[in-house]
């Protein structure tokens, strides 16, 4: 018998002063049995950082042809593809061919750094690719906020990101390893 996903509910209040985006979202996250709290919370953070009307969670954990999060236009064309972790370079290249903009949020400390260094030449060829590393301290602190039912506030201002559950607050550091070329970002 297959192990089923664990369902997490999140009420997420976003105050993004940089994009002038102020919305509340009620989200349901299905955490795959092999997914950690750390990875799930990074998916939630990625949602908060890029929240828009048509941004939704994909089946990236189960299906290589889907993103962890994506935004499609009304014709079904993929505008934004977001992956979390250290995906295979070939999958990233395929995503760059399918989507207008691709963002990878990697984490894991030295493992993420070695992954980026190994494929950095191939990543450099992808003009619409951005890779952001979350230092291990930030990602582990995010994992501590994970609960089956969460009430979270995300504040984004002056390049700083804070995620809070009312009791604990995490300042999330982001290190851009590769930025998409100007004119390719949505």
Phi and psi in degrees as a GROMACS rama.xvg file:
@    title "Ramachandran Plot"
@    xaxis  label "Phi"
@    yaxis  label "Psi"
@TYPE xy
-74.6059  143.759  UNK-2
-79.4668  133.169  UNK-3
-87.7494  161.282  UNK-4
-66.9853  150.582  UNK-5
-93.606  131.791  UNK-6
-93.1359  129.844  UNK-7
-117.89  141.75  UNK-8
-113.989  138.642  UNK-9
-137.464  126.983  UNK-10
-96.9253  113.482  UNK-11
-117.229  118.338  UNK-12
-99.72  122.767  UNK-13
-112.303  127.265  UNK-14
-123.627  93.9596  UNK-15
-104.77  96.3977  UNK-16
-68.8006  -22.5202  UNK-17
-75.1699  -38.3596  UNK-18
-101.449  -2.81864  UNK-19
57.2288  47.5924  UNK-20
-116.048  117.306  UNK-21
-132.043  101.926  UNK-22
-146.553  155.694  UNK-23
-106.233  137.879  UNK-24
-127.841  137.013  UNK-25
-105.671  112.891  UNK-26
-117.736  146.76  UNK-27
-116.923  122.699  UNK-28
-113.987  125.467  UNK-29
-94.6531  112.74  UNK-30
-91.6786  113.915  UNK-31
-56.6443  146.139  UNK-32
-54.1276  -29.5683  UNK-33
-92.1391  -1.10134  UNK-34
-87.1035  139.931  UNK-35
-89.3739  164.156  UNK-36
-59.5112  -37.0543  UNK-37
-59.1769  -49.6869  UNK-38
-65.69  -41.9258  UNK-39
-61.4464  -41.8895  UNK-40
-69.8664  -29.1977  UNK-41
-70.059  -36.5385  UNK-42
-60.8842  -42.0717  UNK-43
-64.9047  -41.7573  UNK-44
-61.3672  -44.5654  UNK-45
-60.1601  -38.9154  UNK-46
-60.0512  -47.6183  UNK-47
-61.3346  -39.0872  UNK-48
-71.0044  -24.3087  UNK-49
-124.431  12.6764  UNK-50
-52.9799  131.053  UNK-51
-152.487  171.051  UNK-52
-56.0671  -39.7136  UNK-53
-104.091  9.80016  UNK-54
-74.9515  130.978  UNK-55
-144.818  160.038  UNK-56
-75.7434  139.006  UNK-57
-106.998  -171.148  UNK-58
-103.77  32.8907  UNK-59
-54.1365  -28.7567  UNK-60
-70.2226  -30.1908  UNK-61
-105.697  -20.7576  UNK-62
-138.52  114.486  UNK-63
-63.8865  -17.5319  UNK-64
-88.0549  4.07744  UNK-65
-124.015  153.474  UNK-66
-85.8931  166.388  UNK-67
-70.2458  -37.3865  UNK-68
-140.067  147.513  UNK-69
-155.552  158.42  UNK-70
-127.567  125.082  UNK-71
-114.697  150.884  UNK-72
-82.6727  -178.104  UNK-73
-67.1678  -16.4024  UNK-74
-89.3955  -7.50787  UNK-75
96.1013  -3.57037  UNK-76
-67.9594  138.915  UNK-77
-83.883  116.068  UNK-78
-87.047  -40.2392  UNK-79
-137.43  130.182  UNK-80
-122.88  122.053  UNK-81
-121.784  126.493  UNK-82
-116.662  150.538  UNK-83
-120.184  135.043  UNK-84
110.716  -144.576  UNK-85
-128.027  75.3558  UNK-86
-68.3499  156.927  UNK-87
-60.7091  140.542  UNK-88
-56.8473  -37.9241  UNK-89
-64.1801  -36.8413  UNK-90
-68.1634  -36.9794  UNK-91
-65.9192  -43.8871  UNK-92
-60.2455  -42.737  UNK-93
-63.2691  -43.1609  UNK-94
-61.7384  -40.404  UNK-95
-62.9625  -29.6423  UNK-96
-77.6749  -23.9035  UNK-97
-95.6991  -25.9278  UNK-98
-116.907  153.108  UNK-99
-66.3909  -40.3326  UNK-100
-139.391  136.369  UNK-101
-125.544  132.798  UNK-102
-128.592  132.258  UNK-103
-116.146  126.183  UNK-104
-101.984  104.256  UNK-105
-98.6449  157.443  UNK-106
-156.839  170.2  UNK-107
118.59  11.3998  UNK-108
68.2373  -126.375  UNK-109
-61.3714  -34.7988  UNK-110
-61.721  -44.346  UNK-111
-65.6888  -39.5643  UNK-112
-64.1131  -41.653  UNK-113
-67.5989  -40.5406  UNK-114
-58.5911  -46.4568  UNK-115
-65.608  -44.6899  UNK-116
-61.1678  -39.7233  UNK-117
-62.6047  -39.5414  UNK-118
-113.913  15.671  UNK-119
-60.6062  -33.8168  UNK-120
-64.8662  -41.4632  UNK-121
-68.5245  -39.1642  UNK-122
-62.5657  -36.9526  UNK-123
-61.5741  -26.8896  UNK-124
-74.0687  -19.3263  UNK-125
-88.1973  101.673  UNK-126
-68.7349  -24.5149  UNK-127
-102.256  20.2292  UNK-128
-106.545  132.558  UNK-129
-121.331  134.308  UNK-130
-123.257  124.778  UNK-131
-120.938  127.721  UNK-132
-98.9114  132.412  UNK-133
-102.397  116.395  UNK-134
-56.0902  149.25  UNK-135
-57.6167  -34.0269  UNK-136
-62.5012  -43.7707  UNK-137
-66.023  -46.8714  UNK-138
-66.8125  -36.0496  UNK-139
-70.2819  -36.4685  UNK-140
-66.483  -38.2512  UNK-141
-59.2619  -42.4026  UNK-142
-58.8797  -31.2354  UNK-143
-68.3413  -17.945  UNK-144
-82.692  -10.4089  UNK-145
-67.9623  127.168  UNK-146
-145.447  159.612  UNK-147
-60.8703  -36.254  UNK-148
-125.368  116.931  UNK-149
-121.268  142.142  UNK-150
-119.371  107.944  UNK-151
-122.821  147.847  UNK-152
-119.914  132.227  UNK-153
-119.07  123.873  UNK-154
-117.205  129.686  UNK-155
-126.014  119.555  UNK-156
-157.684  134.825  UNK-157
52.3179  41.1479  UNK-158
78.636  -2.2248  UNK-159
-99.8581  147.179  UNK-160
-130.7  130.032  UNK-161
-125.582  137.426  UNK-162
-124.041  129.846  UNK-163
-136.668  148.294  UNK-164
-110.888  14.053  UNK-165
95.3651  -26.5676  UNK-166
-110.12  -44.7269  UNK-167
-117.19  146.985  UNK-168
-129.23  135.092  UNK-169
-119.305  124.913  UNK-170
-90.3041  123.056  UNK-171
-99.8602  119.664  UNK-172
-88.6886  139.585  UNK-173
-125.463  130.231  UNK-174
-115.708  116.165  UNK-175
-79.6503  115.688  UNK-176
-88.285  -32.9894  UNK-177
-150.892  129.826  UNK-178
-106.532  143.96  UNK-179
-64.7255  152.505  UNK-180
-68.1333  146.24  UNK-181
-55.8395  144.132  UNK-182
90.1785  -14.8246  UNK-183
-102.026  -10.5729  UNK-184
-86.944  139.033  UNK-185
